[in-house]
Amino acid sequence: MKEICKCADVFVQKCSIKDFALLKICLCAVGIMVGLSIPEKKRKWPLTAAGFVFVFSYILIMAKFVKICMDER
């Protein structure tokens, strides 16, 4: 766990404003997916869009995080 926290600290130090914006977009998409209380018939498109945004932004964030963790080791 200490390794992950150390990597997270380095990640935050190396992040730019764009990375934090991407993180906020990712969290927003998760919030939309979790808090979606639209009737079943109309739920498909918002959930699909939020899912796509989440997966795309999560991959970009985690790619940078994994790269930093590998550099630290």
N, C-alpha and C positions, 0 to 999 in steps of 0.2 A: 504494500500500500504506500509505503514511503517513496518507492520508485515512481509510482504514478503521480504522486503529489509533486515530486521534484520535476518530473517531466511537464506537469501542468504549469508549474511556476515558470519554467523556461519558455513554454509555449506562450504564456501571457506576455512575457517580456519581449518576445520576438513578433508578436502579432501587430498588425497595422490596424488602422481604423476600418479598412475594408474587411478584414477578418472578423472584427467584432460586429460589423454590420451583417455579415453572413451568418454569424452565430445567432444574432437576434432574429433574422429571417427564419432560420431553422427552428428556433424555439417558438416563433409565432405559428409556423406550420404545425408543429406538434400541438400547440394550444387549440388550433382550429380543429385538428383531428380528434382530440380528446373531448373538447367541449361542443362538438357538433350535436345539436339537438333538433336538427331539421327532420321533418317526417321522412319515413323510409323511402318513399317514392322519389323525393327530391334530393336525397342525400348523396347520390352517386357522383355527380360532377364536382361539388365542393370537396368531397373526400378524396377524389382522384387527384384534383389539382393540388390540394394540400399535401397529399402523399408524395407526389412528384417533386414538389418544392423541397419537402423534408429530405427525401432521399438524395437529391442533387446537392443540396447544401451540406448535408451530413457527410457525404463522400468527400467533398472539398475540404471541410474542416478536419476530418479524421486523417486525410492524406497528409496534411501539414503536420498534425500532431504526431503521427507515426514517424514521419521523417525526422522530426525534432528528437523524438525518443531514441531513434536509431543513432542519430548523431551524438547524443549524450552518452550512449553506451560505448 
